[in-house]
Amino acid sequence: MLFRSKYHRLYETICGMLHEARGLERTLLSADMPLQQLGLDSLDYMELMLLVRREFGITLTAEMLIEHPELTLGELCHLITRQ
């Protein structure tokens, strides 16, 4: 239950960041959407890494995000919650 709650909070936080930073409508975002489909640039990835570290105390690396463009939003959230 704790894992699911952390996942949901993380997913909602990241969707909020994407909405703010990229103007992406939350209703258009889904857990199975690949990160590359979101059109993120290097500054967006930096903002995402800072957000996750600030909100959850977890450090993401740029390499992880850039080297795995097929990673979906949901898979990213699962990876983070397992750390």
Steps between C-alpha positions, in 0.01 A plus 500: 500500500785739584663425162176577318449822695857615428458408132174694473647807673808486278295453182276796586800718590677422171180556299463836675857591407440402138184706496680805641823469300370379164134601509399136458142433603476247781217322321733428209768346723495129577725255681570311176619812314872482402710788631624579149140557390476783756752711308719569802825689453811500720363780721178304556704195604701717740179639650363148535818381674492796740130450572545131582798571725324786681164326543610142553871509590588281201776583255438432132780519249476669163651189344215286629244727338686567176622143441151353545269711280261203476438525875138586570376746757366211709824301475695806611272537803541130585879528473503801730271343762725193520802710595 
